[in-house]
């Protein structure tokens, strides 16, 4: 892997991926909303064709991490970025001469109702949520390009990625807990599938270089499911509290519905939405990683306790929690 292009290169996963690849001797360039000339990152809106697509010229691999993520009250741009943007990134990779396009999707494509230990053969399931449905559609765009022999592709479905810089699973929970605006639905019994960002990045790099991974969809998660209360209680303890408050799902849904309506009336965006509540409450299983083990010889190395210890150290350095 000599020259690699990363979309979303300044984002949570993209930045960690770029650091890892450079540490392994690769030349890394990329595109993001904001340019970073020192890091070889050009500015570009991936939902629109433009000069940003030229950054992929001469790259052996394009890793597509750029996406709108989450389940906010404003979903108006999700299709443009997550679906059309994926097609434009594919075209940039193809026209630039890349041999592999690695698409970072999400386990949300399984929907909310799936068997514990679900593998990649389980059908994807749209739910009416923009993030979920556009991730499903983007996978179709990528697999269609592979079937048409435009370019070899690999699709990675990360679990719930946490660690330094993760907004949905690190900085946002800390922010809401600090303001006492966060309570877990289903009394904290929903299932969470954490994966520390370094483990995810290691898996992406291996998949990008693997011949057998071409044309494949691969789950990358921690291999275990924990109750949401176990996961988020780590953040409560970072803030000097015993645990995260929990409520019945009906109460959480009602509160999130009120918050979403207030946000719409004010013209602001709320990240506390009924869709987000359902995602925390209704998953009853986790995601199998046998394909990653067998195909990539990959295993997650960072357990939850170690990952949270690293995350806490970073959070204290950033002032997100008080220094001891």
TABEL-V801803 format. One record per residue. N is the residue number from 1. RES is the residue in three letters. D_FIRST is the distance of its C-alpha to the first C-alpha in whole Angstrom. Layout:
n: {N | N}
res: {RES | RES}
d_first: {D_FIRST | D_FIRST}
//
This chain:
n: {1 | 2 | 3 | 4 | 5 | 6 | 7 | 8 | 9 | 10 | 11 | 12 | 13 | 14 | 15 | 16 | 17 | 18 | 19 | 20 | 21 | 22 | 23 | 24 | 25 | 26 | 27 | 28 | 29 | 30 | 31 | 32 | 33 | 34 | 35 | 36 | 37 | 38 | 39 | 40 | 41 | 42 | 43 | 44 | 45 | 46 | 47 | 48 | 49 | 50 | 51 | 52 | 53 | 54 | 55 | 56 | 57 | 58 | 59 | 60 | 61 | 62 | 63 | 64 | 65 | 66 | 67 | 68 | 69 | 70 | 71 | 72 | 73 | 74 | 75 | 76 | 77 | 78 | 79 | 80 | 81 | 82 | 83 | 84 | 85 | 86 | 87 | 88 | 89 | 90 | 91 | 92 | 93 | 94 | 95 | 96 | 97 | 98 | 99 | 100 | 101 | 102 | 103 | 104 | 105 | 106 | 107 | 108 | 109 | 110 | 111 | 112 | 113 | 114 | 115 | 116 | 117 | 118 | 119 | 120 | 121 | 122 | 123 | 124 | 125 | 126 | 127 | 128 | 129 | 130 | 131 | 132 | 133 | 134 | 135 | 136 | 137 | 138 | 139 | 140 | 141 | 142 | 143 | 144 | 145 | 146 | 147 | 148 | 149 | 150 | 151 | 152 | 153 | 154 | 155 | 156 | 157 | 158 | 159 | 160 | 161 | 162 | 163 | 164 | 165 | 166 | 167 | 168 | 169 | 170 | 171 | 172 | 173 | 174 | 175 | 176 | 177 | 178 | 179 | 180 | 181 | 182 | 183 | 184 | 185 | 186 | 187 | 188 | 189 | 190 | 191 | 192 | 193 | 194 | 195 | 196 | 197 | 198 | 199 | 200 | 201 | 202 | 203 | 204 | 205 | 206 | 207 | 208 | 209 | 210 | 211 | 212 | 213 | 214 | 215 | 216 | 217 | 218 | 219 | 220 | 221 | 222 | 223 | 224 | 225 | 226 | 227 | 228 | 229 | 230 | 231 | 232 | 233 | 234 | 235 | 236 | 237 | 238 | 239 | 240 | 241 | 242 | 243 | 244 | 245 | 246 | 247 | 248 | 249 | 250 | 251 | 252 | 253 | 254 | 255 | 256 | 257 | 258 | 259 | 260 | 261 | 262 | 263 | 264 | 265 | 266 | 267 | 268 | 269 | 270 | 271 | 272 | 273 | 274 | 275 | 276 | 277 | 278 | 279 | 280 | 281 | 282 | 283 | 284 | 285 | 286 | 287 | 288 | 289 | 290 | 291 | 292 | 293 | 294 | 295 | 296 | 297 | 298 | 299 | 300 | 301 | 302 | 303 | 304 | 305 | 306 | 307 | 308 | 309 | 310 | 311 | 312 | 313 | 314 | 315 | 316 | 317 | 318 | 319 | 320 | 321 | 322 | 323 | 324}
res: {UNK | UNK | UNK | UNK | UNK | UNK | UNK | UNK | UNK | UNK | UNK | UNK | UNK | UNK | UNK | UNK | UNK | UNK | UNK | UNK | UNK | UNK | UNK | UNK | UNK | UNK | UNK | UNK | UNK | UNK | UNK | UNK | UNK | UNK | UNK | UNK | UNK | UNK | UNK | UNK | UNK | UNK | UNK | UNK | UNK | UNK | UNK | UNK | UNK | UNK | UNK | UNK | UNK | UNK | UNK | UNK | UNK | UNK | UNK | UNK | UNK | UNK | UNK | UNK | UNK | UNK | UNK | UNK | UNK | UNK | UNK | UNK | UNK | UNK | UNK | UNK | UNK | UNK | UNK | UNK | UNK | UNK | UNK | UNK | UNK | UNK | UNK | UNK | UNK | UNK | UNK | UNK | UNK | UNK | UNK | UNK | UNK | UNK | UNK | UNK | UNK | UNK | UNK | UNK | UNK | UNK | UNK | UNK | UNK | UNK | UNK | UNK | UNK | UNK | UNK | UNK | UNK | UNK | UNK | UNK | UNK | UNK | UNK | UNK | UNK | UNK | UNK | UNK | UNK | UNK | UNK | UNK | UNK | UNK | UNK | UNK | UNK | UNK | UNK | UNK | UNK | UNK | UNK | UNK | UNK | UNK | UNK | UNK | UNK | UNK | UNK | UNK | UNK | UNK | UNK | UNK | UNK | UNK | UNK | UNK | UNK | UNK | UNK | UNK | UNK | UNK | UNK | UNK | UNK | UNK | UNK | UNK | UNK | UNK | UNK | UNK | UNK | UNK | UNK | UNK | UNK | UNK | UNK | UNK | UNK | UNK | UNK | UNK | UNK | UNK | UNK | UNK | UNK | UNK | UNK | UNK | UNK | UNK | UNK | UNK | UNK | UNK | UNK | UNK | UNK | UNK | UNK | UNK | UNK | UNK | UNK | UNK | UNK | UNK | UNK | UNK | UNK | UNK | UNK | UNK | UNK | UNK | UNK | UNK | UNK | UNK | UNK | UNK | UNK | UNK | UNK | UNK | UNK | UNK | UNK | UNK | UNK | UNK | UNK | UNK | UNK | UNK | UNK | UNK | UNK | UNK | UNK | UNK | UNK | UNK | UNK | UNK | UNK | UNK | UNK | UNK | UNK | UNK | UNK | UNK | UNK | UNK | UNK | UNK | UNK | UNK | UNK | UNK | UNK | UNK | UNK | UNK | UNK | UNK | UNK | UNK | UNK | UNK | UNK | UNK | UNK | UNK | UNK | UNK | UNK | UNK | UNK | UNK | UNK | UNK | UNK | UNK | UNK | UNK | UNK | UNK | UNK | UNK | UNK | UNK | UNK | UNK | UNK | UNK | UNK | UNK | UNK | UNK | UNK | UNK | UNK | UNK | UNK | UNK | UNK | UNK | UNK | UNK | UNK | UNK | UNK | UNK | UNK | UNK}
d_first: {0 | 4 | 6 | 7 | 11 | 13 | 17 | 19 | 17 | 20 | 21 | 22 | 18 | 16 | 17 | 17 | 13 | 13 | 14 | 12 | 9 | 10 | 12 | 9 | 8 | 6 | 9 | 10 | 13 | 15 | 18 | 21 | 25 | 25 | 23 | 22 | 22 | 21 | 18 | 17 | 18 | 21 | 24 | 24 | 26 | 24 | 27 | 28 | 26 | 26 | 24 | 21 | 20 | 19 | 16 | 14 | 15 | 12 | 9 | 7 | 7 | 11 | 12 | 16 | 18 | 20 | 24 | 27 | 28 | 31 | 35 | 36 | 40 | 38 | 36 | 37 | 33 | 31 | 31 | 30 | 27 | 26 | 27 | 27 | 24 | 22 | 23 | 22 | 19 | 18 | 20 | 18 | 15 | 17 | 18 | 15 | 14 | 11 | 10 | 10 | 13 | 13 | 16 | 18 | 21 | 24 | 27 | 29 | 29 | 31 | 34 | 36 | 38 | 36 | 36 | 35 | 32 | 31 | 28 | 26 | 29 | 31 | 32 | 31 | 34 | 35 | 37 | 38 | 36 | 34 | 31 | 31 | 32 | 29 | 27 | 28 | 28 | 25 | 24 | 26 | 25 | 21 | 22 | 25 | 22 | 20 | 24 | 24 | 21 | 20 | 16 | 15 | 15 | 15 | 18 | 18 | 22 | 22 | 25 | 27 | 24 | 26 | 26 | 26 | 26 | 26 | 29 | 31 | 30 | 31 | 32 | 34 | 36 | 37 | 38 | 40 | 42 | 43 | 45 | 46 | 45 | 43 | 44 | 43 | 44 | 45 | 46 | 43 | 43 | 40 | 36 | 33 | 30 | 28 | 25 | 24 | 21 | 19 | 19 | 18 | 15 | 14 | 15 | 13 | 9 | 10 | 12 | 9 | 7 | 11 | 13 | 16 | 15 | 15 | 18 | 19 | 20 | 20 | 22 | 21 | 24 | 26 | 27 | 31 | 33 | 35 | 38 | 38 | 40 | 39 | 35 | 37 | 40 | 37 | 37 | 41 | 41 | 39 | 42 | 45 | 46 | 46 | 45 | 44 | 47 | 47 | 49 | 49 | 47 | 50 | 50 | 47 | 47 | 50 | 49 | 45 | 47 | 50 | 47 | 45 | 48 | 49 | 46 | 46 | 50 | 48 | 45 | 43 | 40 | 40 | 38 | 41 | 41 | 43 | 39 | 38 | 41 | 40 | 37 | 38 | 41 | 40 | 37 | 39 | 36 | 32 | 29 | 28 | 24 | 25 | 23 | 20 | 21 | 22 | 19 | 16 | 18 | 18 | 21 | 22 | 23 | 25 | 28 | 30 | 33 | 30 | 28 | 31 | 32 | 29 | 29 | 33 | 32 | 30 | 33 | 35 | 33 | 33 | 37 | 36 | 38 | 41 | 40 | 42}
//
